[in-house]
């Protein structure tokens, strides 16, 4: 009877080892699925150079300075009039406001004389 007990213990041990291996394999599979879900982001699909080029183009348009000849500025108060620090022959007029009794207008423009 000792041989049968020994054989049955060996067989039970093999079954337990096989079950542990199956469990480990299923855990690895679950872990890899979870990782793949986390790794599948849209960041990998986007071309970074194209995004940066588009951003640079938008910034260039946003920071674009337009210069054009115009009529003298409309009447305004609280504006800033200073001599140009870079050119002795220029005056700079910035901003100001005008109130006609009913409506206030605020200016955010720069005039160079």
Rosetta silent file (secondary structure, phi, psi, omega in degrees, C-alpha in Angstrom):
SEQUENCE: XXXXXXXXXXXXXXXXXXXXXXXXXXXXXXXXXXXXXXXXXXXXXXXXXXXXXXXXXXXXXXXXXXXXXXXXXXXXXXXXXXXXXXXXXXXXXXXXXXXXXXXXXXXXXXXXX
SCORE:     score description
SCORE:     0.000 S_00000001
   1 L     0.000  -22.474 -179.223    0.000    0.000    0.000 S_00000001
   2 H   -66.015  -36.155  179.775    2.936    2.300    0.479 S_00000001
   3 H   -68.011  -40.141 -179.712    3.706    2.244   -3.244 S_00000001
   4 H   -66.198  -40.821  178.160    0.132    3.232   -4.141 S_00000001
   5 H   -62.497  -41.168  179.911    0.189    6.072   -1.627 S_00000001
   6 H   -64.473  -43.622 -179.442    3.498    7.247   -3.008 S_00000001
   7 H   -65.126  -41.200 -178.879    2.203    7.093   -6.602 S_00000001
   8 H   -68.490  -36.459  176.951   -0.991    8.934   -5.710 S_00000001
   9 H   -65.219  -41.201  178.741    0.974   11.654   -3.876 S_00000001
  10 H   -63.924  -42.940  179.270    3.255   12.087   -6.897 S_00000001
  11 H   -64.357  -41.585  178.793    0.219   12.290   -9.200 S_00000001
  12 H   -64.289  -38.234  179.540   -1.483   14.831   -6.904 S_00000001
  13 H   -65.160  -41.309  177.954    1.672   16.899   -6.829 S_00000001
  14 H   -61.828  -40.103  179.408    1.851   16.907  -10.645 S_00000001
  15 H   -64.710  -44.258  179.637   -1.779   18.068  -10.785 S_00000001
  16 H   -62.628  -42.209  178.691   -1.081   20.885   -8.299 S_00000001
  17 H   -62.745  -43.221  179.051    1.998   21.995  -10.243 S_00000001
  18 H   -62.728  -41.116  178.906    0.007   22.013  -13.494 S_00000001
  19 H   -64.595  -40.460  178.187   -2.757   24.081  -11.848 S_00000001
  20 H   -63.361  -41.577  179.596   -0.220   26.607  -10.546 S_00000001
  21 H   -64.459  -40.216  177.613    1.325   26.930  -13.997 S_00000001
  22 H   -63.097  -42.374 -179.368   -2.112   27.491  -15.559 S_00000001
  23 H   -63.985  -44.015  178.357   -2.916   30.116  -12.940 S_00000001
  24 H   -62.208  -41.249  179.894    0.397   31.924  -13.544 S_00000001
  25 H   -63.644  -42.430  179.454   -0.184   31.859  -17.306 S_00000001
  26 H   -67.116  -35.738  177.297   -3.692   33.318  -16.914 S_00000001
  27 H   -66.270  -41.095  177.856   -2.348   36.038  -14.596 S_00000001
  28 H   -62.393  -41.641  179.894    0.351   36.937  -17.125 S_00000001
  29 H   -62.654  -44.517  178.232   -2.267   37.102  -19.864 S_00000001
  30 H   -62.098  -42.618 -178.444   -4.471   39.407  -17.783 S_00000001
  31 H   -64.065  -42.121  179.810   -1.491   41.591  -16.934 S_00000001
  32 H   -67.570  -35.465  176.248   -0.448   41.899  -20.576 S_00000001
  33 H   -64.391  -42.444  179.108   -4.028   42.809  -21.590 S_00000001
  34 H   -64.331  -43.045  178.315   -4.124   45.509  -18.923 S_00000001
  35 H   -63.571  -42.128 -178.616   -0.760   46.871  -20.043 S_00000001
  36 H   -65.837  -34.400  176.756   -1.796   46.873  -23.677 S_00000001
  37 H   -66.496  -40.195 -179.853   -4.961   48.821  -22.809 S_00000001
  38 H   -70.425  -36.039 -176.944   -2.888   51.390  -20.924 S_00000001
  39 H   -77.996  -19.692 -177.986   -0.278   51.623  -23.683 S_00000001
  40 L   -81.535   71.302  178.648   -2.816   52.138  -26.500 S_00000001
  41 L  -102.562  165.422  179.854   -2.999   55.905  -26.210 S_00000001
  42 H   -73.649  -15.390 -177.512   -3.571   58.434  -28.967 S_00000001
  43 H   -62.467  -32.168  179.745   -0.148   59.936  -28.318 S_00000001
  44 H   -73.269  -24.793 -176.958    1.528   57.202  -30.349 S_00000001
  45 L   -83.904  -15.720 -174.744   -0.716   57.884  -33.332 S_00000001
  46 L   -92.534  135.529  176.683    0.062   61.621  -33.524 S_00000001
  47 L   -82.525  111.654 -174.350    3.031   62.936  -35.499 S_00000001
  48 H   -63.266  -39.015  179.465    4.804   65.228  -33.049 S_00000001
  49 H   -62.223  -39.399  179.267    6.634   67.207  -35.757 S_00000001
  50 H   -66.799  -40.044  178.947    3.338   68.011  -37.488 S_00000001
  51 H   -64.347  -44.775  179.582    1.766   69.159  -34.218 S_00000001
  52 H   -65.422  -37.787  178.112    4.748   71.388  -33.421 S_00000001
  53 H   -64.952  -42.240  178.551    4.734   72.861  -36.930 S_00000001
  54 H   -64.375  -41.504  178.529    1.019   73.663  -36.654 S_00000001
  55 H   -63.104  -43.641  179.095    1.554   75.257  -33.238 S_00000001
  56 H   -61.649  -40.069  178.524    4.427   77.383  -34.571 S_00000001
  57 H   -63.659  -43.681  178.925    2.240   78.534  -37.466 S_00000001
  58 H   -65.205  -40.562  178.603   -0.588   79.533  -35.095 S_00000001
  59 H   -64.735  -38.768  179.271    1.833   81.398  -32.812 S_00000001
  60 H   -61.913  -43.281  178.397    3.284   83.253  -35.794 S_00000001
  61 H   -67.393  -37.350 -178.543   -0.187   84.424  -36.826 S_00000001
  62 H   -67.597  -39.863 -176.716   -1.055   85.365  -33.237 S_00000001
  63 L   -91.126    5.742 -177.650    2.101   87.421  -32.729 S_00000001
  64 L   -63.598  133.589  178.615    1.987   89.024  -36.169 S_00000001
  65 L  -106.954  127.632  177.870    2.421   92.811  -36.122 S_00000001
  66 L  -107.963  137.674 -178.759    0.675   94.833  -38.797 S_00000001
  67 L  -127.273  125.753 -179.316    1.854   98.299  -39.709 S_00000001
  68 L  -149.410  145.909  176.149   -0.174  100.602  -41.929 S_00000001
  69 L   -67.682  145.437 -177.595   -0.478  104.338  -42.553 S_00000001
  70 L  -149.982  174.258  175.659   -3.640  105.799  -41.031 S_00000001
  71 L   -73.079  163.775  177.234   -5.506  108.945  -40.127 S_00000001
  72 L   -58.084  153.930 -178.680   -4.676  110.706  -36.864 S_00000001
  73 L   -65.022  152.102  176.837   -6.053  108.987  -33.769 S_00000001
  74 L   -69.216  162.841  179.104   -9.519  109.852  -32.543 S_00000001
  75 L   -58.920  141.196 -178.250   -9.835  112.021  -29.416 S_00000001
  76 L  -160.112  156.417  176.364   -8.933  110.105  -26.265 S_00000001
  77 E  -121.626  168.660  178.693   -7.890  110.518  -22.680 S_00000001
  78 L    57.958   29.852  176.241   -5.667  108.470  -20.369 S_00000001
  79 L   -92.797  170.969  179.527   -3.351  107.485  -23.207 S_00000001
  80 E  -113.756  123.817  178.698    0.419  107.233  -22.965 S_00000001
  81 E  -121.976  115.853 -178.422    2.589  109.521  -25.092 S_00000001
  82 E  -134.954  159.527  174.066    6.348  108.980  -24.852 S_00000001
  83 E   -78.413  141.949 -179.571    9.485  109.689  -26.853 S_00000001
  84 L   -67.676  129.869  179.233   10.858  106.622  -28.614 S_00000001
  85 L   -72.520  -19.054 -176.677   13.914  105.280  -26.781 S_00000001
  86 L   -99.955  -17.299 -176.528   15.425  103.979  -30.021 S_00000001
  87 L  -140.891  123.888 -177.112   14.786  106.944  -32.351 S_00000001
  88 L   -70.912  -15.336 -175.860   15.028  110.634  -31.445 S_00000001
  89 L   -99.875   12.935 -176.685   12.609  111.617  -34.229 S_00000001
  90 L  -124.637  148.054  170.803    9.628  109.489  -33.111 S_00000001
  91 E  -120.373  145.109  179.605    6.827  109.767  -30.572 S_00000001
  92 E  -115.619  130.472  175.516    4.749  106.791  -29.412 S_00000001
  93 E  -119.463  122.095 -178.468    1.058  107.054  -28.462 S_00000001
  94 E  -124.775  135.757  169.130   -0.507  103.966  -26.876 S_00000001
  95 E    64.616 -151.818 -179.902   -4.073  103.175  -25.818 S_00000001
  96 E   119.800 -178.915  179.301   -6.463  105.545  -24.161 S_00000001
  97 E  -149.187  157.369  177.830  -10.197  105.856  -23.692 S_00000001
  98 E  -139.522  132.194  179.229  -13.057  108.065  -24.866 S_00000001
  99 E  -123.777  119.143 -177.342  -16.406  108.612  -23.140 S_00000001
 100 L   -95.889   10.891 -179.714  -19.171  110.371  -25.118 S_00000001
 101 L   104.728  -24.924 -179.780  -21.620  110.543  -22.220 S_00000001
 102 L  -126.594  -32.812 -173.598  -23.342  107.231  -22.923 S_00000001
 103 L  -131.635  133.940  176.676  -20.687  104.847  -24.234 S_00000001
 104 E  -100.804  133.121  176.407  -17.053  104.339  -23.222 S_00000001
 105 E  -115.606  132.866  179.563  -14.529  103.232  -25.868 S_00000001
 106 E  -116.107  135.334 -175.558  -11.180  101.763  -24.870 S_00000001
 107 E  -110.496  144.243  177.694   -8.252  101.631  -27.291 S_00000001
 108 E  -133.543   56.540 -178.095   -5.416   99.143  -27.501 S_00000001
 109 E  -129.147  162.808 -177.033   -3.461  100.531  -30.427 S_00000001
 110 E  -124.373  127.000  176.183   -0.031  102.082  -30.965 S_00000001
 111 E  -113.086  136.823  177.596    0.648  105.150  -33.090 S_00000001
 112 E  -115.616  122.053  177.948    4.161  106.158  -34.155 S_00000001
 113 L  -107.321    0.000    0.000    4.745  109.805  -35.178 S_00000001
